[in-house]
Amino acid sequence: MKINLLARKYFSITLNLLNLAPPFWLKDFRYFVVVDYHYFTDNKISDPTLEVDRLILDKQLEFISNNMNPINPKSFDHKVFFRSKPIKPSILITIDDADFSIKRNLDIFEKYNIPLIIFVPFGLCLAPSTYDGLRSRIFRSFFEIKENQQEVEGDIKFDFFEKIMSSSLEELEEIYIEIKSKRNNKDIISSRTLLNFDELEELSHHPLITISSHSMSHPVLTKIPQKWLAWEITSSMEYLKKVNGDKKYFAYPYGYKGSINGEVKELLRKNGVKYAFSTRSKTVKMNSDFLELGRVGMLGFFNKYYFRGLAGGAFEVFDTLLGR
């Protein structure tokens, strides 16, 4: 396990054993923790920061079921939650990227009756034969070229967006073939099999599942021009409506501090989003910024003391110490 993963693991365990994970220690449960899964596997884990083994997932959800209060996003209202007095720590489960492995492991969530939100990069779930499916794959590929991950001039990005949006389907197919060949820093999402549109529509009717937006092509939203940003948000909301999803939740792609700003939050607000999630490990309290809520990334191992520390807000302390 990499050194940073070991640090996260033992930091949470240590704070719990020393009674220093503050809310848990004080037995004040008027807060909740949000956790973030990505991919599940029953094979050898290739990325321990994003993949969780099926057997480990079962142990994690069993602990959550027995020791925590899982929040149901279908009925959640923060005003109601913060008027209550929970007798144990609460947790909201989220899964980013709409990977097909969700469907193969849904039975474990059903076994423990644990609700979840799936955050969907809608354009990457559309068929590549469609305009928006092809556009989204081109935009995703654009940022998988290393030089485009740097501070590319805004005019270059604007012109690229305008070109893609005005191209015919045949032209888009040619552009996609060309830009795919130039990718030299692929994101893991491009190597995964994502749920398709029909599967998302089917899952949206499941009593434990809420479908919400994770943009169209999964870019860093603060690094694209305003028109591109508007397309990422408004188009994803249109597809969300078609699969009977819930627009009040949104997850920022990547979700680090620099991937969120006032312009992005204002656009989300105008599109009906009430709760937007970063990947910074802040517990959710009554005075939290509900358009910049924290989440803890779930790791592929199980230890009850680690989970008690997580439930007590250990990772808010961890990220504060690191200046995240």
N, C-alpha and C positions, 0 to 999 in steps of 0.2 A: 504494500500500500504506500502511495506517495506520502512524502513528509507532511504536506499540507492537509491531507486527509487524516493522517494520524493525529495531527494537532487538533483538528475539529473533533475527532472521536474522544480523545482523552481530556480535552478542555471541558466538554459537557459532563463526562463522567466525574471529573475532579470537582467541578462546581456543585454537582449534586451531592457527592459524598461529604463535602465540606459545608453543606447547607448554605451555599452561596448563590444558588439560582433563585433570585429574589422572590418573585411571586409565589413559587411553589413553597419556598421556605416559610413565607409569611402566611401561607394558606389563604391568600386573597386571590380568588379566581375570577375577578371581574376584568378579565382580559382573555384573549385567545391567541393561539399559535396557528399559523397557516404553514403547511408543508407542501413541497413541490416535488412530484415524481416526474420522470420522463419516459424511460423505457424499461420493460421487463423481459427477462430471459430465463430459460431453463438450460442454457448452455454456459460455457465459460464466459465470465464477464470481461469485456474488452475495454470498457470505460467505467471505472468505479465511481466517477462523479455523476454519472447519468443513468447507469443501469442497476437494476435490483433483481436479484435472483428470485424466482418464484417461491422457493421454500422460505427464504428470508422475508419476502413480502407477507407470507402467511403468519410468521412470528410477529412481525411488526403490527399487522392489523389485529391480531389476537390481543396484543398488549394494549393497543388503542381501545379496542372494544371493552376490555376489562377494567381499564384504569382512567379513561378519559371520556369526555362527552363529545362525540362527533357531531359537528354542525351540519344541518341539512340546508344547502344553498337554495333549495326550492322555496323554503319558507323563511329564510333569514332576513331579519331587519335589525340593524345595529341598535336602534333605539329601544326595541323590545329586549334584545340581549343584555344591554347594559343596565336595564332596570331589574333584571333577575339577579339571583344570588346563587350561582352554581356551586355545587358541593364538591366538584372535582374539576380539574383543568379542561378547557374546551379546545377542540382542534378542528380546523377546516382542511380537507384533503383536496389538493388540486393536481392535475396532470397536464403537462405541456406537450404540444406538438402532435397530438392525435395519432400516435403510433399504433399500428395494427396489433401490437402486443397487448394493448389494453383489452381487446376483445377476448384474447386467449386466457387472460387472467381475471376477467370480470367475476368469475365464479368465487374467487376468494373474497372480493368485496361483498358479494351476495351472502357468502357464508357467515360473515360477521355483521351484515346489514349496515355497511358503512357508505354514506353518500359521498359523492365526489363531483368536482367540476372538471370537464375536459376543455382545455383551451386550444382552439383549432386555428392553424394557419390555413385559412380556407382555400386560397389560390393553389396551394400545393396539394390539396385534397381533390381538386377538380381534375377531370381528365385532361391530359396534355393535348388532346385534339380540340379543346375549346379555347376561345380567345383568352379568357382570364386565367385559365390553367397554364397556357403557354406563356402569357405575359409574366405570371408569377414565377415560373421556373427561370425565365430570362433574368428577371430582377434578382432572384436568389443567386443565380450564377454570376451576375455582375459583382456582387460583394464576396464571391469566392475566388476572385482574382486579387492577389495580394496587394498590388498597387492601388486598387480601388478601395481597400480597407483603410487607407491613409486619408488624409484630408484633401480629397479631390475637390477642385473648384466647383462651386454651386452651379455655374453655367453648364459645365460638362454633364452633370447629373440631370439638370433640367432638360437639356437638349436630348439626352438619352431617353428620358421618360417620354418626352413628346414624340420622339421617333417610334418608340415601341407602341404607344397608344394609337398612333395613326397608321401603323403597318397592317397589311392584309395578313390573313392566316398563312398564306404561302410564304410571305416575307418573314413572318415570325418564326416559322419552321426553319428557314435558312439561318436566321440570326441565332436561334437556339443551338443549332448544330455547331456554328462557329464559336459562340461564346463558351459552350461546354468544353470545347477543346483547349481553351485558354485557362481553365480553372487550375490554380496551383495551391489553393488553400481551402479545400472543401470543408464545409460545415457538416457535422454528423447527421443533421436532419436530411441532407441530400442523399444519404446512403440508406435511409430507412424506408420501409413500406408503410405509408400512412393510410388511415381509414379513408375510404372513398365517400362520395356524397350520399349515396344510398345507405351506407352503413351508419353514417352520422345521423341521418334522418331516423333510422330505425332505433339507434341508441337514445335519441332525444326523448323517446316515449318510455324509457326505462325509469322506474320509480326512484332509483338511486342516482341517476345521472343527469347533470345539467351541462348543456353544451354552450360555450361562450367563445368570444373572439380572441385570437392571438395574432391579428392582422391578416394580410393576404400572403405576403412572400417572406415574412419573418426578417425584416431589416432592423437595424438600429434606427428607431423612428426620429431621433434628433439629427441624423446624418443624411436626411433626404429633403429635397425641396418641398415647399408647401403643397403644391398640386399633387405631388407623389404621395405625400403624407395623407392628404385628404382622400385619395383613392384607396390607400391601404386601410383606412378606418371605415369610410362610408361603404365601400364595396363589401368589406367583410361583414358589415352589419346587414346588408341586403341578403347575403347568402345565409347569414345566421337566422334571419327571419324565415327563409325557405326551409330550414331544417328544424323549425320550432325551438330555436335556442333562446337563451336569456341574455338580453343586451345589457343588463345592469352590471355584469362582470366583464373584466378585460384583464389580460396579462400582457405586460410589456415584453416584446422580444428581447432576450438577454437580460433586461431588467436591472442592470447595474446603474450606479448613480448618474453617470453621464448619458444614459439612454432615455432620460425623462426630463422634460422641461415644461414650462408654463403653457407654451403653445400646444404641445401634445395633450396636456391635461384639459385645456379649454375645449379642444376639438372632441375629446372623449365625452366631456360633460354635455356638449351640444348634441351628441349622438345617444344620449340617454344612459351613459355609464355612471354608476354610483360607486362602484368598488373596483379599483384598478390595482394590480399587484406587481411589485418589483421582485427582485431576487435578493434584496437586502434583508437581513434576519431580524426584523423588528417585530415585537409582539404587538397585537392590535388592542388599543385601549380607546376609551371614549373620546379622547382628545387627539387621536391619530388623524393624519391626513388621509381621507378615505380614497383619494385618487393616487396614493403612493404607499400602499400597504406593504408590509414586509412578508417574506416567506423564507422558510428554511429548506434548503435542498436536501432531499433524502438520500442517504448513503446506503450501500449494499451490504449491511451487516446488522446484527441485532445484539443489543446489550441493554438490559433493563435500566441500568444506572444512566446510560447515555440518553435513553428516552425520558427518564425522569428529569434530567437536566434540560433536555429540549423542551419539555412541557413547562419547566420553570423559567424559560426565557434565557437560557445560557448563551444562545447564539446572538442575542441582542448585545450582550456583554462582549462576546467574541468580536463581532463586527465593529463595535464602538472602539475597542482597543486597537483594531487594525485601521480605523478611520474610514471604513466603508460606508 
